[in-house]
Every structure is written in C-alpha cells, then in structure tokens.
C-alpha cells in the first residue's frame, strides 16, 4: 500500500512536469506566431495613405511637366557654433543643420553652393536671442526664417529655390 502511494505521488509529479512543458511550448508557439504577424510588415492605413499621397503628387507633377524627385538630405559639413545674447547672460549655441532637397540635380546644386548656404545660415542664426531659442516656437520661427533666406540666396544665384526644408538635427545651448 505504501508503494502504491509512492507511485501515485511520482505519477502526479511526472504529469505536472509534462503539463508545465506543454504549457511552455504552447506559450512559445503563440508568442512566435504573434511576433511573426507583428513583424511581417503588412501595410497599415497610414502607410497606404502615404503611398497614395506620393502617387497623387507624382501624377500631378507628371501632368504639370515637372518631376518631384526623391527626397535627399544634404548635411552641412560642420555644426554652427555662435554666441547669442540672453536676458541674464550670453549663451553659446551649437546647431547641426541638414537640408531637404528633391532630386539629384538639386542635391548637386546645394553641395556646390555650401559656402553660400553656410554664410546665409550663420547670418540668420546669429540674429536670434537665447530667450527666443529657449522655446519651441522660437526655434521654429528661426528655422522658417533660415529657409526663406537660403531660398532667396539660391534663387539669386541659380534661379530656383533648390532647398525644400532646413532641418535642425542637433541643437545645444549652454
């Protein structure tokens, strides 16, 4: 009778181990399936909408005779470092800038005129104050002003705006 009790206890332990192994395997299989479906890259509504927008823009540009081109980024070779006056004290600012252009022709044009672009950007950036740069609205205003001045300078030289956006990719103020 004691042997039967021991056998039942041992059997119960083996079945518990089997049950745990089965549950662990099921969790792994389900987790793998969920991971596969999440990583499979099916089109989300946002991606589909973005693709439709690009297709619409391409269709409009082909009908108007101008090609939009792919978005390319031209990085300024070195960050802009300059002093700005502040209410309590002067500050040193470092801004890394990249330019968004469309198409290979505009990319080459922007690279050719980097000294002009750097000079124009430094002139615009140095006219601001630390108080303005302390707010996101001030940074956005500065970015828009920089875009306007750079486009005006390139229009004078090349006859076209060339640059679509000025992007601040690094911003440090001390």
Buried (B, 14 or more C-beta within 10 A) or exposed (E): EEEEEEEEEEEEEEEEEEEEEEEEEEEEEEEEEEEEEEEEEEEEEEEEEEEEEEEEEEEEBEEEEEEBBEEBEBBBEEBBEEEBEBEEEEBEBEBBBBBBBBBEEBBBBBBEBBEBBBEBBBEBBEEBBBBBBBEEEBBEBBBEBBBEBBBEBBEEEBEEBBBBBBBBEEEEBE
